[in-house]
């Protein structure tokens, strides 16, 4: 069992989630139950799955939760692209967000590989 708060990938994913909440605060009210909710749900799913997986009894179980987190990060990456294309996100904000999401995805991929190699 690991303390998820000590994992670098969790800290980065949490920071991305906070940034998504701040960015979507500026979205129009009509998107409250649409893209805003979808982006926030996908963003929060990443650190939540890392946290849940960290208390699993085996590396294989933890890796499964990290795989779900990776899927949510990919979903978030698409929603950010959609928000940019709908002109809800400025191109510079999108590029910054994208870089952070992709960093989390790389970290998750490496962590999953390490857990599977150890297990």
LUMKOLDREN-153310 format. One record per atom (N, C-alpha, C): residue in one letter; chain; atom name; z, x negated, y. Coordinates in pm, 1 decimal, decimal comma, padded with zeros to 6 digits. Layout:
BEGIN
{type A | mol A | atom CA | z Z | x X | y Y}
...
REM end
This chain:
BEGIN
{type X | mol A | atom N | z 00000,0 | x -00084,5 | y -00118,3}
{type X | mol A | atom CA | z 00000,0 | x 00000,0 | y 00000,0}
{type X | mol A | atom C | z 00000,0 | x -00089,0 | y 00124,6}
{type X | mol A | atom N | z -00085,0 | x -00053,8 | y 00219,0}
{type X | mol A | atom CA | z -00095,2 | x -00130,5 | y 00342,7}
{type X | mol A | atom C | z -00057,5 | x -00042,2 | y 00461,2}
{type X | mol A | atom N | z -00004,6 | x -00102,8 | y 00564,8}
{type X | mol A | atom CA | z 00020,8 | x -00030,3 | y 00688,6}
{type X | mol A | atom C | z -00112,0 | x -00023,8 | y 00764,1}
{type X | mol A | atom N | z -00169,1 | x 00094,7 | y 00772,7}
{type X | mol A | atom CA | z -00301,5 | x 00108,2 | y 00833,3}
{type X | mol A | atom C | z -00306,0 | x 00058,1 | y 00977,0}
{type X | mol A | atom N | z -00194,7 | x 00065,8 | y 01047,7}
{type X | mol A | atom CA | z -00193,2 | x 00021,9 | y 01188,5}
{type X | mol A | atom C | z -00214,5 | x -00128,7 | y 01203,1}
{type X | mol A | atom N | z -00195,8 | x -00201,5 | y 01094,2}
{type X | mol A | atom CA | z -00215,6 | x -00346,6 | y 01096,8}
{type X | mol A | atom C | z -00358,2 | x -00387,5 | y 01061,0}
{type X | mol A | atom N | z -00440,0 | x -00292,4 | y 01020,3}
{type X | mol A | atom CA | z -00578,0 | x -00322,5 | y 00983,1}
{type X | mol A | atom C | z -00666,9 | x -00326,5 | y 01107,2}
{type X | mol A | atom N | z -00740,1 | x -00436,3 | y 01123,6}
{type X | mol A | atom CA | z -00828,6 | x -00449,8 | y 01239,7}
{type X | mol A | atom C | z -00931,6 | x -00338,6 | y 01245,3}
{type X | mol A | atom N | z -00985,1 | x -00301,3 | y 01129,5}
{type X | mol A | atom CA | z -01087,4 | x -00197,6 | y 01126,6}
{type X | mol A | atom C | z -01029,4 | x -00062,9 | y 01172,4}
{type X | mol A | atom N | z -00903,8 | x -00034,9 | y 01136,5}
{type X | mol A | atom CA | z -00842,4 | x 00090,0 | y 01182,8}
{type X | mol A | atom C | z -00825,9 | x 00086,6 | y 01334,7}
{type X | mol A | atom N | z -00780,1 | x -00025,7 | y 01387,9}
{type X | mol A | atom CA | z -00761,3 | x -00036,6 | y 01532,6}
{type X | mol A | atom C | z -00892,7 | x -00018,9 | y 01607,8}
{type X | mol A | atom N | z -01000,2 | x -00078,1 | y 01556,4}
{type X | mol A | atom CA | z -01131,9 | x -00062,7 | y 01620,8}
{type X | mol A | atom C | z -01178,6 | x 00082,3 | y 01610,2}
{type X | mol A | atom N | z -01160,6 | x 00143,3 | y 01494,1}
{type X | mol A | atom CA | z -01202,6 | x 00282,1 | y 01475,5}
{type X | mol A | atom C | z -01121,3 | x 00376,0 | y 01564,8}
{type X | mol A | atom N | z -00993,8 | x 00348,9 | y 01580,2}
{type X | mol A | atom CA | z -00908,3 | x 00430,1 | y 01668,3}
{type X | mol A | atom C | z -00956,5 | x 00418,0 | y 01813,7}
{type X | mol A | atom N | z -00990,5 | x 00296,3 | y 01854,0}
{type X | mol A | atom CA | z -01040,6 | x 00275,0 | y 01990,5}
{type X | mol A | atom C | z -01172,1 | x 00350,8 | y 02012,7}
{type X | mol A | atom N | z -01259,3 | x 00350,5 | y 01912,3}
{type X | mol A | atom CA | z -01384,8 | x 00426,1 | y 01922,7}
{type X | mol A | atom C | z -01354,1 | x 00575,0 | y 01937,7}
{type X | mol A | atom N | z -01259,0 | x 00624,4 | y 01860,1}
{type X | mol A | atom CA | z -01222,1 | x 00766,1 | y 01868,1}
{type X | mol A | atom C | z -01172,7 | x 00801,6 | y 02007,6}
{type X | mol A | atom N | z -01088,7 | x 00718,2 | y 02063,2}
{type X | mol A | atom CA | z -01039,8 | x 00743,7 | y 02199,5}
{type X | mol A | atom C | z -01155,6 | x 00744,7 | y 02299,8}
{type X | mol A | atom N | z -01250,2 | x 00653,1 | y 02283,2}
{type X | mol A | atom CA | z -01366,7 | x 00647,1 | y 02373,0}
{type X | mol A | atom C | z -01453,8 | x 00771,8 | y 02357,5}
{type X | mol A | atom N | z -01468,1 | x 00820,8 | y 02235,4}
{type X | mol A | atom CA | z -01547,6 | x 00941,7 | y 02210,8}
{type X | mol A | atom C | z -01480,9 | x 01061,6 | y 02277,9}
{type X | mol A | atom N | z -01350,8 | x 01072,5 | y 02264,9}
{type X | mol A | atom CA | z -01280,2 | x 01182,8 | y 02330,9}
{type X | mol A | atom C | z -01300,6 | x 01177,4 | y 02481,6}
{type X | mol A | atom N | z -01292,4 | x 01058,2 | y 02539,4}
{type X | mol A | atom CA | z -01311,5 | x 01044,3 | y 02684,2}
{type X | mol A | atom C | z -01454,8 | x 01079,1 | y 02723,6}
{type X | mol A | atom N | z -01550,8 | x 01030,4 | y 02647,9}
{type X | mol A | atom CA | z -01691,9 | x 01055,1 | y 02681,1}
{type X | mol A | atom C | z -01727,1 | x 01203,0 | y 02668,7}
{type X | mol A | atom N | z -01676,8 | x 01268,8 | y 02564,8}
{type X | mol A | atom CA | z -01712,3 | x 01409,2 | y 02543,2}
{type X | mol A | atom C | z -01639,7 | x 01502,9 | y 02638,3}
{type X | mol A | atom N | z -01536,9 | x 01453,5 | y 02702,9}
{type X | mol A | atom CA | z -01466,3 | x 01533,1 | y 02803,8}
{type X | mol A | atom C | z -01562,6 | x 01573,2 | y 02916,0}
{type X | mol A | atom N | z -01664,2 | x 01489,9 | y 02937,6}
{type X | mol A | atom CA | z -01760,3 | x 01513,2 | y 03046,1}
{type X | mol A | atom C | z -01877,8 | x 01600,8 | y 03002,1}
{type X | mol A | atom N | z -01884,6 | x 01636,0 | y 02873,6}
{type X | mol A | atom CA | z -01993,4 | x 01720,3 | y 02825,0}
{type X | mol A | atom C | z -01977,4 | x 01861,4 | y 02882,5}
{type X | mol A | atom N | z -02086,7 | x 01934,0 | y 02893,5}
{type X | mol A | atom CA | z -02077,1 | x 02070,6 | y 02946,6}
{type X | mol A | atom C | z -01993,7 | x 02161,1 | y 02855,1}
{type X | mol A | atom N | z -01933,2 | x 02262,8 | y 02915,2}
{type X | mol A | atom CA | z -01847,5 | x 02355,5 | y 02840,8}
{type X | mol A | atom C | z -01922,8 | x 02422,8 | y 02726,8}
{type X | mol A | atom N | z -02051,6 | x 02443,6 | y 02743,0}
{type X | mol A | atom CA | z -02131,7 | x 02509,0 | y 02639,7}
{type X | mol A | atom C | z -02133,4 | x 02426,9 | y 02510,0}
{type X | mol A | atom N | z -02104,6 | x 02298,3 | y 02518,3}
{type X | mol A | atom CA | z -02102,6 | x 02210,4 | y 02401,0}
{type X | mol A | atom C | z -01963,9 | x 02198,0 | y 02337,7}
{type X | mol A | atom N | z -01865,3 | x 02268,7 | y 02392,4}
{type X | mol A | atom CA | z -01727,4 | x 02255,7 | y 02344,0}
{type X | mol A | atom C | z -01717,2 | x 02277,3 | y 02192,9}
{type X | mol A | atom N | z -01785,8 | x 02377,9 | y 02140,8}
{type X | mol A | atom CA | z -01779,2 | x 02407,9 | y 01998,1}
{type X | mol A | atom C | z -01900,9 | x 02355,6 | y 01923,1}
{type X | mol A | atom N | z -01984,8 | x 02282,8 | y 01992,7}
{type X | mol A | atom CA | z -02103,5 | x 02223,9 | y 01932,4}
{type X | mol A | atom C | z -02087,9 | x 02073,9 | y 01919,8}
{type X | mol A | atom N | z -02165,7 | x 02002,8 | y 01999,1}
{type X | mol A | atom CA | z -02170,4 | x 01857,5 | y 01988,6}
{type X | mol A | atom C | z -02036,0 | x 01790,8 | y 02019,7}
{type X | mol A | atom N | z -01963,2 | x 01843,3 | y 02115,5}
{type X | mol A | atom CA | z -01831,9 | x 01785,4 | y 02147,0}
{type X | mol A | atom C | z -01741,3 | x 01788,0 | y 02024,7}
{type X | mol A | atom N | z -01731,4 | x 01904,0 | y 01962,7}
{type X | mol A | atom CA | z -01644,9 | x 01917,9 | y 01845,2}
{type X | mol A | atom C | z -01694,7 | x 01832,0 | y 01729,1}
{type X | mol A | atom N | z -01826,1 | x 01827,7 | y 01708,9}
{type X | mol A | atom CA | z -01882,3 | x 01748,8 | y 01599,2}
{type X | mol A | atom C | z -01854,8 | x 01599,8 | y 01618,4}
{type X | mol A | atom N | z -01875,4 | x 01550,7 | y 01740,1}
{type X | mol A | atom CA | z -01852,2 | x 01408,1 | y 01766,6}
{type X | mol A | atom C | z -01705,2 | x 01372,4 | y 01749,1}
{type X | mol A | atom N | z -01618,6 | x 01457,5 | y 01801,2}
{type X | mol A | atom CA | z -01475,6 | x 01429,5 | y 01790,8}
{type X | mol A | atom C | z -01429,1 | x 01432,9 | y 01645,1}
{type X | mol A | atom N | z -01477,8 | x 01529,4 | y 01568,8}
{type X | mol A | atom CA | z -01440,1 | x 01539,9 | y 01428,6}
{type X | mol A | atom C | z -01487,0 | x 01417,2 | y 01350,9}
{type X | mol A | atom N | z -01612,4 | x 01377,5 | y 01371,7}
{type X | mol A | atom CA | z -01666,2 | x 01260,7 | y 01300,8}
{type X | mol A | atom C | z -01590,1 | x 01133,7 | y 01340,8}
{type X | mol A | atom N | z -01564,0 | x 01119,0 | y 01471,0}
{type X | mol A | atom CA | z -01492,3 | x 00999,9 | y 01518,7}
{type X | mol A | atom C | z -01351,9 | x 00992,0 | y 01459,5}
{type X | mol A | atom N | z -01278,2 | x 01102,7 | y 01463,7}
{type X | mol A | atom CA | z -01140,6 | x 01103,0 | y 01413,3}
{type X | mol A | atom C | z -01135,3 | x 01085,1 | y 01261,9}
{type X | mol A | atom N | z -01240,9 | x 01125,2 | y 01193,3}
{type X | mol A | atom CA | z -01245,6 | x 01112,2 | y 01048,3}
{type X | mol A | atom C | z -01243,7 | x 00965,7 | y 01003,6}
{type X | mol A | atom N | z -01298,4 | x 00877,6 | y 01084,9}
{type X | mol A | atom CA | z -01305,9 | x 00736,1 | y 01045,5}
{type X | mol A | atom C | z -01165,7 | x 00675,3 | y 01033,2}
{type X | mol A | atom N | z -01085,0 | x 00671,8 | y 01139,7}
{type X | mol A | atom CA | z -00951,5 | x 00612,9 | y 01123,2}
{type X | mol A | atom C | z -00861,0 | x 00696,1 | y 01032,4}
{type X | mol A | atom N | z -00882,9 | x 00827,1 | y 01026,4}
{type X | mol A | atom CA | z -00800,6 | x 00911,5 | y 00938,7}
{type X | mol A | atom C | z -00823,4 | x 00875,4 | y 00792,2}
{type X | mol A | atom N | z -00947,5 | x 00853,1 | y 00753,9}
{type X | mol A | atom CA | z -00976,0 | x 00815,6 | y 00614,8}
{type X | mol A | atom C | z -00927,3 | x 00674,4 | y 00583,4}
{type X | mol A | atom N | z -00932,9 | x 00586,0 | y 00680,3}
{type X | mol A | atom CA | z -00877,0 | x 00451,7 | y 00659,5}
{type X | mol A | atom C | z -00726,3 | x 00463,4 | y 00635,4}
{type X | mol A | atom N | z -00660,3 | x 00543,7 | y 00718,5}
{type X | mol A | atom CA | z -00515,4 | x 00562,1 | y 00704,7}
{type X | mol A | atom C | z -00480,7 | x 00623,5 | y 00570,0}
{type X | mol A | atom N | z -00552,5 | x 00728,4 | y 00531,7}
{type X | mol A | atom CA | z -00522,7 | x 00794,1 | y 00404,3}
{type X | mol A | atom C | z -00549,5 | x 00700,6 | y 00286,5}
{type X | mol A | atom N | z -00659,5 | x 00630,0 | y 00291,1}
{type X | mol A | atom CA | z -00692,7 | x 00538,1 | y 00182,7}
{type X | mol A | atom C | z -00595,2 | x 00424,0 | y 00167,8}
{type X | mol A | atom N | z -00534,8 | x 00383,1 | y 00278,3}
{type X | mol A | atom CA | z -00445,3 | x 00267,4 | y 00274,7}
{type X | mol A | atom C | z -00320,5 | x 00290,4 | y 00189,9}
{type X | mol A | atom N | z -00286,4 | x 00414,9 | y 00162,0}
{type X | mol A | atom CA | z -00167,2 | x 00442,6 | y 00081,1}
{type X | mol A | atom C | z -00202,6 | x 00477,1 | y -00063,3}
{type X | mol A | atom N | z -00327,7 | x 00464,2 | y -00098,2}
{type X | mol A | atom CA | z -00368,6 | x 00489,7 | y -00236,9}
{type X | mol A | atom C | z -00323,0 | x 00375,1 | y -00325,3}
{type X | mol A | atom N | z -00308,7 | x 00404,1 | y -00451,9}
{type X | mol A | atom CA | z -00246,9 | x 00306,6 | y -00542,5}
{type X | mol A | atom C | z -00341,4 | x 00197,8 | y -00591,8}
{type X | mol A | atom N | z -00472,4 | x 00219,8 | y -00582,2}
{type X | mol A | atom CA | z -00565,3 | x 00117,3 | y -00630,5}
{type X | mol A | atom C | z -00667,5 | x 00080,9 | y -00524,0}
{type X | mol A | atom N | z -00723,5 | x -00037,4 | y -00537,4}
{type X | mol A | atom CA | z -00829,1 | x -00080,4 | y -00445,8}
{type X | mol A | atom C | z -00951,2 | x 00010,0 | y -00457,3}
{type X | mol A | atom N | z -00979,4 | x 00057,6 | y -00578,1}
{type X | mol A | atom CA | z -01095,1 | x 00145,9 | y -00598,2}
{type X | mol A | atom C | z -01076,4 | x 00276,9 | y -00522,2}
{type X | mol A | atom N | z -00955,0 | x 00331,6 | y -00523,6}
{type X | mol A | atom CA | z -00927,2 | x 00454,0 | y -00447,7}
{type X | mol A | atom C | z -00941,8 | x 00428,7 | y -00298,1}
{type X | mol A | atom N | z -00886,6 | x 00316,6 | y -00252,2}
{type X | mol A | atom CA | z -00896,6 | x 00280,8 | y -00110,9}
{type X | mol A | atom C | z -01043,4 | x 00267,1 | y -00071,6}
{type X | mol A | atom N | z -01122,4 | x 00201,2 | y -00155,2}
{type X | mol A | atom CA | z -01264,9 | x 00181,7 | y -00126,1}
{type X | mol A | atom C | z -01337,9 | x 00314,8 | y -00113,2}
{type X | mol A | atom N | z -01298,5 | x 00414,4 | y -00194,1}
{type X | mol A | atom CA | z -01362,3 | x 00547,1 | y -00183,9}
{type X | mol A | atom C | z -01335,6 | x 00609,7 | y -00047,2}
{type X | mol A | atom N | z -01213,8 | x 00597,2 | y 00002,1}
{type X | mol A | atom CA | z -01182,2 | x 00652,0 | y 00134,0}
{type X | mol A | atom C | z -01255,5 | x 00575,3 | y 00244,1}
{type X | mol A | atom N | z -01268,2 | x 00444,8 | y 00226,6}
{type X | mol A | atom CA | z -01343,7 | x 00365,8 | y 00324,3}
{type X | mol A | atom C | z -01491,2 | x 00405,6 | y 00322,5}
{type X | mol A | atom N | z -01542,3 | x 00441,9 | y 00206,9}
{type X | mol A | atom CA | z -01680,9 | x 00487,9 | y 00196,7}
{type X | mol A | atom C | z -01698,7 | x 00619,6 | y 00273,0}
{type X | mol A | atom N | z -01601,6 | x 00708,4 | y 00264,0}
{type X | mol A | atom CA | z -01606,1 | x 00834,0 | y 00340,5}
{type X | mol A | atom C | z -01600,8 | x 00802,3 | y 00489,9}
{type X | mol A | atom N | z -01515,5 | x 00707,9 | y 00528,1}
{type X | mol A | atom CA | z -01506,6 | x 00666,8 | y 00668,2}
{type X | mol A | atom C | z -01640,2 | x 00612,3 | y 00716,6}
{type X | mol A | atom N | z -01707,3 | x 00535,6 | y 00632,2}
{type X | mol A | atom CA | z -01838,0 | x 00480,1 | y 00666,7}
{type X | mol A | atom C | z -01940,8 | x 00591,9 | y 00687,5}
{type X | mol A | atom N | z -01935,1 | x 00692,7 | y 00603,0}
{type X | mol A | atom CA | z -02023,9 | x 00807,3 | y 00620,3}
{type X | mol A | atom C | z -01998,3 | x 00878,4 | y 00751,7}
{type X | mol A | atom N | z -01872,9 | x 00896,0 | y 00787,9}
{type X | mol A | atom CA | z -01839,1 | x 00960,4 | y 00914,7}
{type X | mol A | atom C | z -01885,1 | x 00875,6 | y 01033,1}
{type X | mol A | atom N | z -01875,2 | x 00744,4 | y 01020,7}
{type X | mol A | atom CA | z -01921,7 | x 00655,4 | y 01127,2}
{type X | mol A | atom C | z -02072,7 | x 00667,2 | y 01144,3}
{type X | mol A | atom N | z -02145,6 | x 00681,0 | y 01034,3}
{type X | mol A | atom CA | z -02291,0 | x 00699,4 | y 01042,6}
{type X | mol A | atom C | z -02324,1 | x 00833,6 | y 01107,2}
{type X | mol A | atom N | z -02248,8 | x 00935,6 | y 01072,2}
{type X | mol A | atom CA | z -02266,5 | x 01066,7 | y 01134,1}
{type X | mol A | atom C | z -02242,7 | x 01057,1 | y 01285,0}
{type X | mol A | atom N | z -02137,7 | x 00988,1 | y 01323,2}
{type X | mol A | atom CA | z -02106,6 | x 00969,4 | y 01464,5}
{type X | mol A | atom C | z -02217,7 | x 00893,8 | y 01536,1}
{type X | mol A | atom N | z -02273,4 | x 00794,7 | y 01468,7}
{type X | mol A | atom CA | z -02383,6 | x 00718,0 | y 01527,4}
{type X | mol A | atom C | z -02500,5 | x 00811,0 | y 01562,0}
{type X | mol A | atom N | z -02530,9 | x 00903,7 | y 01470,6}
{type X | mol A | atom CA | z -02638,5 | x 00999,2 | y 01499,3}
{type X | mol A | atom C | z -02600,9 | x 01091,7 | y 01615,3}
{type X | mol A | atom N | z -02479,3 | x 01144,2 | y 01614,8}
{type X | mol A | atom CA | z -02439,0 | x 01234,6 | y 01722,2}
{type X | mol A | atom C | z -02444,9 | x 01165,9 | y 01858,3}
{type X | mol A | atom N | z -02411,5 | x 01037,8 | y 01863,3}
{type X | mol A | atom CA | z -02422,3 | x 00963,2 | y 01989,0}
{type X | mol A | atom C | z -02567,9 | x 00954,5 | y 02033,6}
{type X | mol A | atom N | z -02657,2 | x 00929,2 | y 01939,4}
{type X | mol A | atom CA | z -02800,4 | x 00926,1 | y 01970,0}
{type X | mol A | atom C | z -02846,9 | x 01062,0 | y 02021,9}
{type X | mol A | atom N | z -02804,4 | x 01167,9 | y 01955,9}
{type X | mol A | atom CA | z -02840,6 | x 01302,4 | y 01999,5}
{type X | mol A | atom C | z -02788,6 | x 01329,5 | y 02140,4}
{type X | mol A | atom N | z -02665,3 | x 01291,3 | y 02166,4}
{type X | mol A | atom CA | z -02607,2 | x 01311,4 | y 02300,3}
{type X | mol A | atom C | z -02686,5 | x 01235,3 | y 02406,2}
{type X | mol A | atom N | z -02730,3 | x 01114,3 | y 02372,3}
{type X | mol A | atom CA | z -02814,2 | x 01038,3 | y 02465,3}
{type X | mol A | atom C | z -02946,7 | x 01108,6 | y 02488,8}
{type X | mol A | atom N | z -03009,9 | x 01153,1 | y 02381,8}
{type X | mol A | atom CA | z -03140,4 | x 01218,1 | y 02393,9}
{type X | mol A | atom C | z -03132,5 | x 01351,9 | y 02466,0}
{type X | mol A | atom N | z -03017,7 | x 01417,2 | y 02458,8}
{type X | mol A | atom CA | z -02995,7 | x 01541,4 | y 02533,5}
{type X | mol A | atom C | z -02948,1 | x 01513,5 | y 02676,4}
{type X | mol A | atom N | z -02939,4 | x 01385,4 | y 02709,2}
{type X | mol A | atom CA | z -02895,7 | x 01337,8 | y 02841,4}
{type X | mol A | atom C | z -02752,4 | x 01378,7 | y 02874,1}
{type X | mol A | atom N | z -02670,9 | x 01384,7 | y 02770,3}
{type X | mol A | atom CA | z -02528,0 | x 01407,9 | y 02789,2}
{type X | mol A | atom C | z -02453,2 | x 01275,5 | y 02800,5}
{type X | mol A | atom N | z -02514,4 | x 01170,5 | y 02748,1}
{type X | mol A | atom CA | z -02461,1 | x 01034,7 | y 02758,7}
{type X | mol A | atom C | z -02561,7 | x 00948,9 | y 02833,7}
{type X | mol A | atom N | z -02514,0 | x 00872,5 | y 02929,1}
{type X | mol A | atom CA | z -02601,1 | x 00778,4 | y 02999,7}
{type X | mol A | atom C | z -02644,5 | x 00669,2 | y 02901,6}
{type X | mol A | atom N | z -02765,6 | x 00616,9 | y 02917,5}
{type X | mol A | atom CA | z -02812,7 | x 00512,0 | y 02826,0}
{type X | mol A | atom C | z -02716,7 | x 00394,1 | y 02812,6}
{type X | mol A | atom N | z -02656,7 | x 00351,2 | y 02921,4}
{type X | mol A | atom CA | z -02563,8 | x 00237,6 | y 02912,8}
{type X | mol A | atom C | z -02437,7 | x 00274,9 | y 02835,1}
{type X | mol A | atom N | z -02389,0 | x 00397,3 | y 02853,7}
{type X | mol A | atom CA | z -02272,0 | x 00443,1 | y 02777,6}
{type X | mol A | atom C | z -02306,4 | x 00452,8 | y 02629,4}
{type X | mol A | atom N | z -02425,8 | x 00501,4 | y 02601,2}
{type X | mol A | atom CA | z -02471,1 | x 00511,3 | y 02462,3}
{type X | mol A | atom C | z -02477,5 | x 00372,8 | y 02398,1}
{type X | mol A | atom N | z -02535,8 | x 00276,2 | y 02466,9}
{type X | mol A | atom CA | z -02550,0 | x 00141,2 | y 02410,2}
{type X | mol A | atom C | z -02413,6 | x 00080,0 | y 02380,5}
{type X | mol A | atom N | z -02319,6 | x 00099,3 | y 02469,8}
{type X | mol A | atom CA | z -02184,6 | x 00047,5 | y 02447,5}
{type X | mol A | atom C | z -02119,1 | x 00116,7 | y 02328,2}
{type X | mol A | atom N | z -02131,4 | x 00248,3 | y 02323,0}
{type X | mol A | atom CA | z -02074,8 | x 00325,4 | y 02213,8}
{type X | mol A | atom C | z -02137,9 | x 00284,1 | y 02080,7}
{type X | mol A | atom N | z -02268,9 | x 00271,0 | y 02081,1}
{type X | mol A | atom CA | z -02341,6 | x 00232,0 | y 01960,6}
{type X | mol A | atom C | z -02293,7 | x 00096,3 | y 01908,7}
{type X | mol A | atom N | z -02277,2 | x 00001,2 | y 01998,2}
{type X | mol A | atom CA | z -02231,9 | x -00132,3 | y 01957,4}
{type X | mol A | atom C | z -02095,4 | x -00124,6 | y 01889,4}
{type X | mol A | atom N | z -02005,4 | x -00044,1 | y 01942,0}
{type X | mol A | atom CA | z -01871,6 | x -00032,0 | y 01884,0}
{type X | mol A | atom C | z -01875,9 | x 00039,8 | y 01749,4}
{type X | mol A | atom N | z -01956,2 | x 00144,5 | y 01739,8}
{type X | mol A | atom CA | z -01969,3 | x 00216,1 | y 01612,7}
{type X | mol A | atom C | z -02027,8 | x 00124,0 | y 01505,7}
{type X | mol A | atom N | z -02130,9 | x 00050,1 | y 01541,6}
{type X | mol A | atom CA | z -02193,6 | x -00039,8 | y 01444,8}
{type X | mol A | atom C | z -02099,0 | x -00151,6 | y 01402,3}
{type X | mol A | atom N | z -02014,2 | x -00196,7 | y 01493,1}
{type X | mol A | atom CA | z -01914,7 | x -00298,0 | y 01456,6}
{type X | mol A | atom C | z -01817,0 | x -00241,7 | y 01352,5}
{type X | mol A | atom N | z -01772,4 | x -00118,9 | y 01373,8}
{type X | mol A | atom CA | z -01682,5 | x -00055,0 | y 01277,1}
{type X | mol A | atom C | z -01752,7 | x -00039,8 | y 01143,1}
{type X | mol A | atom N | z -01878,8 | x -00000,8 | y 01144,6}
{type X | mol A | atom CA | z -01953,8 | x 00014,1 | y 01019,7}
{type X | mol A | atom C | z -01965,8 | x -00118,7 | y 00945,4}
{type X | mol A | atom N | z -01991,4 | x -00227,0 | y 01017,6}
{type X | mol A | atom CA | z -01999,1 | x -00359,6 | y 00953,4}
{type X | mol A | atom C | z -01864,0 | x -00397,9 | y 00893,2}
{type X | mol A | atom N | z -01757,1 | x -00371,7 | y 00965,6}
{type X | mol A | atom CA | z -01623,9 | x -00404,6 | y 00917,3}
{type X | mol A | atom C | z -01589,8 | x -00323,0 | y 00792,0}
{type X | mol A | atom N | z -01623,5 | x -00194,9 | y 00793,9}
{type X | mol A | atom CA | z -01598,4 | x -00110,2 | y 00677,5}
{type X | mol A | atom C | z -01677,3 | x -00158,7 | y 00556,1}
{type X | mol A | atom N | z -01803,7 | x -00192,1 | y 00578,1}
{type X | mol A | atom CA | z -01889,1 | x -00239,8 | y 00469,0}
{type X | mol A | atom C | z -01831,0 | x -00366,5 | y 00407,0}
{type X | mol A | atom N | z -01787,1 | x -00459,2 | y 00490,6}
{type X | mol A | atom CA | z -01728,6 | x -00583,8 | y 00440,6}
{type X | mol A | atom C | z -01597,1 | x -00557,4 | y 00366,9}
{type X | mol A | atom N | z -01516,2 | x -00467,9 | y 00419,2}
{type X | mol A | atom CA | z -01387,7 | x -00435,3 | y 00357,1}
{type X | mol A | atom C | z -01410,3 | x -00370,5 | y 00220,2}
{type X | mol A | atom N | z -01504,1 | x -00277,2 | y 00212,8}
{type X | mol A | atom CA | z -01536,6 | x -00212,2 | y 00085,4}
{type X | mol A | atom C | z -01582,1 | x -00317,9 | y -00017,0}
{type X | mol A | atom N | z -01669,4 | x -00407,4 | y 00025,5}
{type X | mol A | atom CA | z -01719,2 | x -00512,2 | y -00065,3}
{type X | mol A | atom C | z -01604,8 | x -00599,3 | y -00115,4}
{type X | mol A | atom N | z -01512,4 | x -00632,8 | y -00025,5}
{type X | mol A | atom CA | z -01399,1 | x -00716,4 | y -00065,1}
{type X | mol A | atom C | z -01308,7 | x -00643,7 | y -00164,6}
{type X | mol A | atom N | z -01282,4 | x -00515,8 | y -00139,1}
{type X | mol A | atom CA | z -01196,9 | x -00440,1 | y -00231,0}
{type X | mol A | atom C | z -01261,8 | x -00426,3 | y -00368,2}
{type X | mol A | atom N | z -01390,8 | x -00404,1 | y -00370,3}
{type X | mol A | atom CA | z -01461,4 | x -00389,8 | y -00498,3}
{type X | mol A | atom C | z -01468,7 | x -00521,6 | y -00572,8}
{type X | mol A | atom N | z -01478,2 | x -00631,3 | y -00500,2}
{type X | mol A | atom CA | z -01481,8 | x -00763,8 | y -00564,7}
{type X | mol A | atom C | z -01345,6 | x -00797,8 | y -00623,5}
{type X | mol A | atom N | z -01239,7 | x -00758,8 | y -00553,0}
{type X | mol A | atom CA | z -01103,6 | x -00786,5 | y -00600,4}
{type X | mol A | atom C | z -01064,9 | x -00697,2 | y -00717,9}
{type X | mol A | atom N | z -01123,1 | x -00576,0 | y -00719,8}
{type X | mol A | atom CA | z -01085,1 | x -00476,8 | y -00822,0}
{type X | mol A | atom C | z -01163,7 | x -00492,1 | y -00942,9}
REM end
